[in-house]
Amino acid sequence: MIAAEDTMSVVVVALGRERYGIPIGHVREIRPLGGVARVPGAGERWLGLSKARGELVAVLDLAGHLGIGDPPGGDPQLMLVEADGLVVGLSVRVVVGVRSVALAEIGPPLDPGEGAPVLGLTPDIVAILDVPALLADPALVVRDAAE
């Protein structure tokens, strides 16, 4: 049972006209997105590789992966997220801020069978992303061209 005072802190990002909350427990760092080296054959979802604190991380175009038209403009940010021992960089254009969400107020996703891996929606329509499910999406697997 969820107590009325139980909350979750999320980093809210704007992707096009939609707002997504990423549970702060999965966020390692947010920084300006520096240089990104394209990886041949990686597909459109992956922007490439970038350096973060001396390590190479794969950078996912979050808006592109979710099928959202993210308008150009703004300086892209690199949000390092971690789930199940995997660290991935998410490219986002607008970080709205951090907020606390009452767990009791999170409703079900509008269409749980389609689109983004969403845990639920806040009353003001911020979709809370399921980061482990996002990173486990089979569509993100890069296959060798010989396969």
N, C-alpha and C positions, 0 to 999 in steps of 0.2 A: 504494500500500500504506500502511496506517495503522500507524504505530509505536505501540508499547505506551504510550509516554509522551505521545502527542498527546492534548490535552484541549480542551474547549470550556467556557467559562464561561456559565452560564445564570442568569436570574432565575426562580426557581420561584414560581408563583402557585397558590393553591388556588381551584378553581372547583367549588363544591359538594363532592363527595367525591373529585374527580379533581385531579391535580396536573399542571401544564404548565410546561415550561421554555422560556423565551424567550431565544434566544441574545443575549448581552450586546452583541454588535456591532451589533444592531438597536435597542437601547434607548438613547434620548437622555436620558431623565429620568423620575423617579418622584416624584410629589408628591400631596398631598391633592387630591381632585377638588373644585374650587370650584363656582361657579354654572354651570349648563348651560342654554343657551337652546334650547328645542325648535325644530325646523325643520318647518313643516307639510309633509306629504307625504313625509317622509324615511323613513318606515317604522319598525317596532319595533326593528330592529337598531341603529339610530342613536339615541343619547340626545339629540344635538343638537350645539351648538357651545360651546366653552369657550375662555377666554383662557389662554394659557401664554406667559409672557415677552413679552407684548405682541402675540402673534399669535393669530388664531383658528384652532382646530383642531377637526376633526370628531371626535366621541367615539363609539366603538363599544362597545356592551354585549357584551363578549367572551363571557361565559357564555351570554347570550341567543342570540348568533350561532351558537355551537357547539351549541345545543340542550341546555344543561346547566342544571338548576334550581339557581341559586345562592341559598342561604338568605339571608334578610335579616339585617342586623346588621353591625356593623363599619363603619368609615368608608371609603367608596369611595376608591380611589386612582386617579390618572390616570397611566398609563404611556405616555409618548410613544415610539412606535416609528417607525423609518424604514426604507424599502426602496425601491430604484429611484427615489429622489428624492421619494417621497411620505411625508409625516409624518401619522400618525393617532394619536389618543389612544385607548387601551384602558382601559375602566373595569373595574377588578378590586377585589374586596373584601379579599382576603388576600394580601399579599406575604410568602411564607415566608422568602425570603432568596436569597442568591447562592451558587452552588456550582459546582464544577468537575466535569465529567463526562469520563471517558476515552472517546475516540471509538471505541476498539475494543470497548467494552462496550455501545454503543448498538445495539440490535437493530432489526429491521424493525417497522413498525406492525402492530398486531393485524389491522386490516382496512383496507388501503391504499386501497380503492376507496370507502370511506364516511367520512362525518364530517369531522373537522377535518383541515386540511392538516398532517400530522405527518411529520417526518423519520424518527422512530424512537422506541423506548422504552428507558429505562434499566432496569437489573436490578430497581430498586425501583418500577417502573411510573410514571415521570415521562415524559409524552409531550413530546418536543421539537418545538415548533411551527416550521413553515416559514413565516416571516414574509412573504417576498415572495409566496408562494402565497396566504397569508391575505389580504393587501391587494389581490391581483389577482382575488379571487373575484368572478365576475360577479353574484352575489346581493347584493353591496354597492352596486352601481350604483343611484343614485337617478335615476329617470326622470321627466320632466315629465309631468304628468297628461294633457296634450294628445297625447302620443305614443300 
